[in-house]
Amino acid sequence: MNLLIKEAESKVILEVGTSYGYSTLWLAEAARETQGRVITLELHAGKQQYARERMQRAGLADFVDFRLGDATQSLADLETPVDFVLLDLWKDLYVPCFKLFHPKLNPGAIVVADNMLFPESSRTHASAYRQHVRSQADMQSMLLPVGSGLEVSRCTRGLSAVEV
């Protein structure tokens, strides 16, 4: 994801599900290089505080905008167009969250959804997400069987035929 952000020169990076900030570190390091920023959403204050401390220790805090609260409400309130999204929260929220950030995707924006293959208990929701994102006329999407499985999608809205 770090490399995708850098190569695409993504400026506004959205992380839906901070947890303890491991992915946030990689996203923030990429944001530093692209002169962008990460908007990261987390429901649990303790996890967010831990992630904040990690960003401070890594010297990346200036590249991260932490937002605490319910992801669906945070996404409904989000006004900023987005270049890159990491979707990694409760799997039953993938489709509702996608529906909220999809209209805010910039042309060429990349969306990475984690845990598409593992754990097995998430497969029903992961399958529903993949089906939903692939049904969107302005999205190209594919499953990468790396790690726990990543669905990598690209917003083609507003792109020329050459760019698609």
Long-range contacts (C-beta under 8 A, 24 or more apart in sequence): 1-26, 1-27, 1-30, 1-84, 1-86, 1-112, 2-26, 2-27, 2-29, 2-30, 3-30, 4-84, 4-110, 4-112, 4-152, 5-30, 5-31, 5-34, 5-36, 5-84, 5-110, 6-30, 6-33, 6-34, 8-83, 8-84, 8-108, 8-110, 9-34, 10-34, 10-36, 10-83, 10-84, 10-109, 10-110, 11-35, 11-36, 11-37, 11-83, 12-36, 12-37, 12-39, 12-80, 12-81, 12-82, 12-83, 12-84, 12-106, 13-37, 13-38, 13-39, 13-82, 13-83, 13-84, 13-85, 13-86, 14-38, 14-39, 14-40, 14-41, 14-78, 14-82, 14-84, 14-85, 14-86, 14-101, 15-39, 15-40, 15-41, 15-85, 15-86, 15-88, 16-41, 16-71, 16-75, 16-85, 16-86, 16-87, 16-88, 16-89, 16-97, 16-101, 17-41, 17-42, 17-71, 17-86, 17-87, 17-88, 17-89, 17-90, 18-42, 18-47, 18-48, 18-51, 18-66, 19-47, 19-51, 19-88, 20-47, 20-50, 20-51, 20-54, 21-47, 21-50, 21-51, 21-52, 21-54, 21-55, 23-86, 23-88, 24-51, 24-54, 24-55, 24-64, 25-54, 25-55, 25-58, 25-60, 27-84, 27-86, 28-55, 28-58, 28-60, 28-63, 28-64, 29-58, 29-60, 31-60, 31-63, 31-64, 32-60, 32-63, 36-63, 36-83, 37-63, 37-64, 37-65, 38-63, 38-64, 38-65, 39-65, 39-67, 39-78, 39-80, 39-82, 40-64, 40-65, 40-66, 40-67, 41-67, 41-69, 41-71, 41-74, 41-75, 41-89, 42-66, 42-67, 42-68, 43-68, 43-69, 43-70, 43-71, 43-89, 71-97, 72-96, 72-97, 72-100, 75-100, 75-101, 76-100, 78-104, 80-104, 81-105, 81-106, 82-106, 82-109, 83-108, 83-109, 83-110, 84-109, 84-110, 84-111, 84-112, 85-109, 85-110, 85-111, 85-112, 86-112, 86-114, 87-111, 87-112, 87-113, 87-114, 88-113, 88-114, 88-115, 91-115, 91-122, 91-125, 91-126, 91-129, 92-125, 94-125, 94-126, 94-128, 94-129, 95-125, 95-128, 95-129, 95-132, 98-129, 98-132, 98-133, 102-136, 102-139, 102-155, 105-155, 105-157, 106-155, 107-155, 107-156, 107-157, 107-158, 107-159, 107-163, 108-154, 108-155, 108-156, 108-159, 108-163, 109-154, 109-155, 110-152, 110-153, 110-154, 110-155, 111-139, 111-151, 111-152, 111-153, 111-154, 111-155, 112-150, 112-151, 112-152, 112-153, 113-150, 113-151, 113-153, 114-147, 114-148, 114-149, 114-150, 115-148, 115-149, 116-143, 116-148, 116-149, 116-150, 116-151, 117-143, 117-145, 117-148, 117-149, 118-148, 118-149, 119-148, 126-151, 140-164
